[in-house]
């Protein structure tokens, strides 16, 4: 139902983040909407919170996507009281997961950095030690996955332990 989206970038010149915002805008355009990007300095949470709140009000934003947990947490504070505005993010933190669990956020994208970093080390160690390589030449999916209200409770416990 989002027609006017806001993509909150924590690094104005990061090409990867710009690509995510572009993908968000492209998807909204295909659905008949549009999106804008907003660069913020997440080190100053108060200013980020204020800039997100102002953008939502002045630009009639009806959906927000953030690209990291710091911006997500600032957006949670900025949107307090604006319960009708969907919010989603990339990456996980206990506060983000609690917001997903409590339906204050739609979802969080779990990039599964643990699997993306740990699994290749395990696979390469097995290849070096034993000449074995599971799925050699095949795709071994390691993410990303969406954490939603139904899975957030379990994932928050793993996030607190640094696993997810």
C-alpha positions in Angstrom: 0.0 0.0 0.0 3.0 2.4 0.1 2.8 5.0 -2.7 5.3 7.6 -1.4 8.4 6.0 0.1 11.4 7.4 1.8 14.7 5.5 1.7 17.0 6.6 4.6 20.7 6.3 3.7 23.4 6.5 6.4 26.2 7.1 3.9 25.4 9.6 1.2 28.0 8.4 -1.3 27.9 4.6 -0.7 27.1 3.0 -4.1 25.7 -0.1 -2.5 23.3 1.9 -0.4 22.3 4.0 -3.4 21.6 0.8 -5.3 19.3 -0.3 -2.6 17.4 3.0 -2.6 17.2 2.8 -6.4 15.7 -0.7 -6.2 13.2 0.5 -3.6 12.2 3.4 -5.9 12.0 1.1 -9.0 9.7 -1.3 -7.1 7.5 1.5 -6.0 7.3 2.9 -9.5 6.2 -0.4 -10.9 3.5 -0.4 -8.3 2.4 3.1 -9.2 4.2 5.0 -6.5 7.6 6.7 -6.1 10.3 7.1 -3.5 12.9 9.6 -2.4 16.2 9.2 -0.7 17.3 11.0 2.5 20.9 11.0 3.5 21.4 11.2 7.3 24.3 11.2 9.8 23.4 8.3 12.1 26.0 9.4 14.6 23.7 12.2 15.5 20.5 10.3 16.3 18.6 13.4 17.3 19.2 15.1 14.0 18.4 11.9 12.1 15.1 11.5 14.1 14.2 15.1 13.3 15.1 14.8 9.6 13.0 11.6 9.1 10.0 13.1 11.0 10.2 16.3 8.9 10.5 14.4 5.6 7.5 12.2 6.5 5.4 15.2 7.3 6.5 17.6 4.6 6.7 15.1 1.7 3.5 13.1 2.7 5.6 9.9 3.0 3.5 6.8 3.7 6.4 4.2 4.0 10.0 4.3 5.2 12.9 2.0 4.4 16.1 2.4 6.3 19.4 0.7 5.4 20.9 0.0 8.8 19.9 -0.5 12.5 21.0 3.0 13.6 18.7 4.7 11.1 16.0 2.2 11.8 16.1 3.0 15.6 16.0 6.7 14.9 13.1 6.2 12.5 11.2 4.2 15.1 11.5 7.2 17.4 10.6 9.7 14.7 7.5 7.7 13.7 6.2 7.2 17.2 2.6 8.1 17.1 2.4 7.7 13.3 1.3 4.0 13.6 0.0 4.0 10.0 3.4 4.4 8.3 5.1 1.1 7.5 8.8 1.0 8.4 11.3 -1.7 7.4 15.0 -2.0 7.5 18.2 -3.9 6.6 20.2 -5.5 9.4 19.2 -6.6 12.8 19.5 -5.4 16.4 17.6 -6.4 19.5 15.5 -3.2 19.3 14.7 -3.6 15.6 13.7 -7.2 16.2 11.5 -6.3 19.2 9.8 -3.6 17.0 9.2 -6.3 14.3 7.9 -8.7 16.9 5.6 -6.0 18.3 4.3 -5.0 14.8 6.0 -1.5 15.0 8.1 -2.5 12.0 7.0 -4.6 9.0 10.2 -6.6 8.6 14.0 -6.5 8.8 16.3 -8.0 6.2 18.7 -10.4 7.8 21.7 -10.5 5.5 22.9 -13.4 7.6 26.5 -12.1 7.9 27.3 -14.9 10.2 26.6 -17.5 7.5 28.2 -15.3 4.8 31.4 -14.9 6.7 31.6 -18.2 8.7 30.4 -20.8 6.2 33.0 -20.0 3.5 35.8 -20.5 6.2 34.3 -23.8 7.2 34.0 -24.9 3.5 37.5 -23.9 2.6 39.0 -25.5 5.7 37.2 -28.8 4.8 38.6 -28.5 1.2 42.1 -27.9 2.5 42.0 -30.6 5.1 40.1 -33.4 3.4 39.6 -32.4 -0.3 35.9 -32.1 0.4 33.8 -29.1 -0.7 30.0 -29.3 -0.3 28.1 -28.1 -3.3 31.3 -27.2 -5.3 30.2 -25.2 -8.3 26.7 -24.9 -7.0 24.9 -22.0 -5.3 24.8 -22.4 -1.5 22.3 -19.8 -0.3 23.3 -17.9 2.8 20.7 -15.1 2.7 19.3 -12.7 2.9 16.1 -13.6 4.7 13.2 -11.6 5.9 12.6 -11.5 9.7 8.9 -10.9 10.2 6.6 -10.8 13.2 6.3 -14.6 13.3 10.1 -15.2 13.5 11.3 -12.1 15.3 11.0 -13.6 18.8 13.4 -16.4 18.1 15.8 -14.2 16.1 16.0 -11.6 18.9 17.5 -14.1 21.2 20.1 -15.1 18.6 20.9 -11.5 17.9 21.6 -10.8 21.5 24.2 -13.5 21.4 25.8 -12.0 18.2 24.7 -14.9 16.0 22.2 -13.1 13.9 
